[in-house]
Amino acid sequence: MSIPGSFISPVGYSSSTCGYCSPAGQRSKTKSSKSYGFWANSLECQTYQDLIDRGWRRSGSYLYHPDMARTCCPQYTIRLDAAQFHPSRSSRQLLNRFNRFVLEDYRPGGSAGGNGGGGAAEAAAPAAAEWKSGKSESGEENSMLLDEFPQPSSSAAPRAQLSLPATPALADRSSINTAALPRPSDSAAAAAPTPSQPQPSKPKKTKGKNNVFELIPSIHAAEKAFLPEGTEVKHHFEIVLEPSSFTKEKYDLFRSYQINVHKESPTKQSESGFKRFLVDSPLDRVPIPYPSPPPAHLPTHFGSYHQLYRLDGKLIAMGVLDILPSAVSSVYLMYDVEYQHMGLGKTSALREAALAREMSEAGAGKLDLYMGFYIHTCVKMRYKADYAPSSLLNPATNTFYPYETCAPLLDAHTHASFSSPSHSNSPGPKPKPPPDSTSDWQDAVDPDEDEDDEEDGDVDSDLPSPPPPGFLDTRDLPKTALVKMLVLEQRENTVYPAIMSPAWRSLTTRREIKEIIAALGEDLCEKVVLYF
């Protein structure tokens, strides 16, 4: 048996204040947000794919899973079927206007511009109201923003970075008779309906046109790399997809975005905070198994990326993406406030869906767009369901259900079970209205650790009982999982089955081992190695 390449360190069950069920710019008065988390030193991309398909999400190298029975604002993983996605009329119009601006210097309400190449000042000239169409811009502008992550306390700081002198040795487990180990009794459960598959959406004709809108050609229509050589344009627009890395230019864009869009204090911005949340990643880069070399604009490796938007050479926006075996997972989007009126949040969603579709067509397998968490109790987060056909993850069974079948349950219950509707509990509260200002449309996690943030989250002593939906019960774990879960003994550089490890002798670390097995499940626990 080989040793997994994913090394993780448990943090535990946490309670923190919430930014979704409180007034704009504030957090809840009580620590009503509940989740379980761990730090990842390294993480194989397939393992992270398996994790997000079980309701996990990462913030830098911290991974967490909301307690979907107890957290105040349940967060459901939302997945867009990129192959069947067809943009709304307003999104198509916005993309067309953006392309015409790049190619012709077209400005709504006016005519094509004069000499072009005007840079930032001219590019920002069209009135914001003239660029908006359909729904309020604030409703979709931050479509791919980082969800509000729980804040682990200072006691939950990541353990020292692993530095292995060589591949750890695997302790002999031949003396363990796994077949003879008892398994917990299976409780009787009501039969659940089989999740239905989203129905393919029929192509829609553009109003007044005989042609059918095509996403990928429209996405690339104004990009410099896709224009015939010698094409005269008023502006030069480029999209560059590169492995995540730090540059001063990226940090300056992030800092400006946090201050001007989210109204955060300049003193809270730091290069280290930016690196920790949006540059550093535990994901290992491995080649994507295309059957033949892909087009130059597609990624060649799974891993974490920055998608750069450049207009006339200036960085005007940046998306943070994870490219995984079955997903383009959107992490964050930031943009220059001068260009806020151009709908970069809306068009970024289209570009990311197109990326997933193009990779699939190039032979990388079926990829969907994962848009983070959907929060039905918060109106400002409901916009994600406007991208269709999308599905929500049922927390108890880790299966996806079409949004259309989930919405009525979410209207009626705060904590909904899509597989067993009768198990849904608590009446659904009236969601609080979105803030008036787009600047507070999404409260991003504070990227800078200060004393207040460190004290905001508490690591509780135990998983609650009954366990969170989708978790095993620590009192009734499969004994085979205690053998499958490996624990690294760093002093010996040796990996042991959990019940044979030195860590098992301590009641504290034994509890931590049991909790993370419960959180991951038996299948996933054999894909990671614990370290303490």
BELBEL-V947329 format. One line per field, one symbol per residue. psi: psi as a letter, one per 40 degrees, with the letter a starting at -180 (. if undefined). burial: I if it has 24 or more other C-alpha atoms within 12 Angstrom, else O. A space follows every 10 residues. Layout:
BEGIN
psi: ???
burial: ???
END
This chain:
BEGIN
psi: hihiehhihi dahihiihed fiiheiiidi gehhiiiiih dihidddddd ddeeeiiigb ehhihigeed idghhhhhhh gddehhiidd dddddddddd dddefhhhea iiiceafead dddedhhddd diibihddde dfdfihihii hiidefiiii hhghdihiih ihedehgdde hiiiihihii hiihhihhhh hiihihheie ihhhddddde dehdeeiihe hhidihhihh hiihihiddd dddddddddd defihdeehi dddddddedh iehhhiihgi dihiideiie iiahihhhhh hfehheihih ihhideihhh dihiihdded eefddddddd dddddddddd deeeihhihh fbihhdehde eeddeehihi iihhddefii ihddeddddd ddidhihddg deeiihihih iiiiidhedf dhhihhehhi ddddedhhhi diiihiiihe iihdefihdd deddhihhhd defihiidee iddddhdddd dddddddddd iddddeeihi i.
burial: OOIIIIIIII IIIIIIIIII IIOIIOIOOO IIIIIIIIII IIIIIIIIII IIIIIIIIII IIIIIIIIII IIIIIIIIII IIIIIIIIOI IIIIIIIIII IIIIIIIIOO OOIOOIIOIO OIIIIIOIOO IIIOOIIIII IIIIIIIIII IIIOOIIIOO OIOOOOOIII IOOOOOOOOO OOOOOOOOOO OOOOOOOIOO OOOOOOOOOO OOIIIIOIII IIIIOOOOOO OOIIIIIIII IIIIIIOOOI IIIIIIIIII IIIIOOOIII IOIIIIIIII IIIIIOOIOO OOOOOOOIII IIIIIIIIII IIOIIIIIII IIIIIIIIII IIIIIIIIII IIIIIIIIII IIIIIIIIII OIOIOIIIII IIIIIIIIII IIIIIIIIII IIIIIIIIII IIIIIIIOII IOIIIIIIII IOOIOOOIOO IOOIIOOIII IIIIIIIIIO OOOIOIIIII OIIIOOIIII IIIIOIIIII IIIIIIIIII OOOIIIIIII IIIIOOOOII IIIIIIIIII IIOIIIIIII II
END
